């Protein structure tokens, strides 16, 4: 990233091709993630998000293979973290927070302190954006504390940048100047050109608001001269917009128009509709200043439609005002022409002719009003369709995240079920072996009956100890495994049948796993007939028909 996102993408694409050729799983995921990251730094958020979404799908398809190749949870955490940053940039704070929490959950028990710092920084930025400044500072402090031992200062830089933007918005230019200075200091020993260009742009913006117009202009022009900064179209667009304002303040309208046009062209290369809207607004203002109201109105309509699709707000007042000014100019010109005509023809016009002109004007006004209403209706319908399409995209993205979570839970449940079944089978075999030992010892005890009493007693004591071990250890170990998979099984069972005994609850757990009578007898060290009797009593207590299996009945708990 220190050499720029364009070069980063080129190198990553080469790495991806090589990793695919070698079937190097870790290399494939890492290279694809870096391509997504380069798209993000160029403000191509939709393209970046699609790559990340495809990575999550690929990881979910073959999670066991990828888990053996690299740290599976860490990789997914990085993907969710970048998704959260994309949602934050597009001001969808709810989704951003959800992704951050998913990312944090995946690495919460790991030692990845820098990755945790990135997540805490992101959560802090979200809280800062919605006005929860105390919470934001708390998460910022956590992020700074976790990242203080790393040479990479981007976390600290991003926190300063967020506070800078806040103070600019609040018109507190003194504090904004402080944080732009801090950003500039961090960039002195850094080779990160993304940090450099943001710091230079912010410094120029502060100078502009402080009235140091010439100094601001020098910084902006210096940024635009640097070819290496051109790979950040969003920042270059903001620089052109600021330069356009400077030219407009100096009444250099031609230069202002040219730079605003360049800002619009750069904004169109990004996935930032707000930046495009700002450029349209700047162009509209310049055309309005030059007196070209028709062009200004057309641009402002584009700006209005774009902001409506982003914020879903009713912001038509300025369009109405500009339409009113345009209409008034037309009406005044028409009125002047009509007055001249009436003056010339006053002596020759009769009362009938005079009324005719009035009727024509009235009809003209009615036609004009009808056309205006029809145009307004079409515009509002178009805006509604755009909002509906956007909502569909949002719903699809939300469903993707939900499906991913469900797939993760399903895989974890299947894994635990396999562990439980494997353990149960092993436990059954172990107990069967112990029972065989007990039977052998019993036979030995019978043979030893003629020997001294102490030998027979010792064998009997060993038999009792083995039986107690079977009953005690088998159930306790089984219960721990079982409750790890079906944590609320016994709770639901007791709510439905509060009069069940402890042994009946045990039997229900074994039947839940669809164990046979012989297997249950081996685990519990009981006779097969005893187990069959217990099953019959339990079926009677549950009032189960003969054609309904225990496994089917207990699957509802």
Secondary structure, DSSP 8 states (H G I E B T S, - for coil): -TT-HHHHHHHHHHHHHHHHHHT-HHHHHHHHHHHHHHHHHTT-HHHHHHHHHHHHHHHHHTHHHHHHHS-HHHHHHHHHHHHHHHHHHTT-HHHHHHHHHHHHHHHTTS--HHHHHHHHHHHHHHHHHTT-HHHHHHHHHHHHHHHTTSS--HHHHHHHHHHHHHHHHTT-HHHHHHHHHHHHHHHTT---HHHHHHHHHHHHHHHHHTT-HHHHHHHHHHHHH-GGGGG-HHHHHHHHHHHHHHHHHTT-HHHHHHHHHHHHHHHTTSS-HHHHHHHHHHHHHHHHHTT-HHHHHHHHHHHHHHHHHHH-----HHHHHHHHHHHHHHHHHHHHHHHHHHHHTTTT--HHHHHHHHHHHHHHHHHHHHHHHHHHHHHHHHHHHHHHHHHHHHHHHHHHHHHHHHHHHHHHHHHHHHHHHHHHHHHHHHHHHHHHHHHHHHHHHHHGGGS-HHHHHHHHHHHHHHHHHHHHHHHHHHHHHHHHHSTTHHHHHHHH-TT--HHHHHHHHHHHTT--HHHHHHHHT--HHHHHHHHHHHHHHHT--TTS-HHHHHTT-
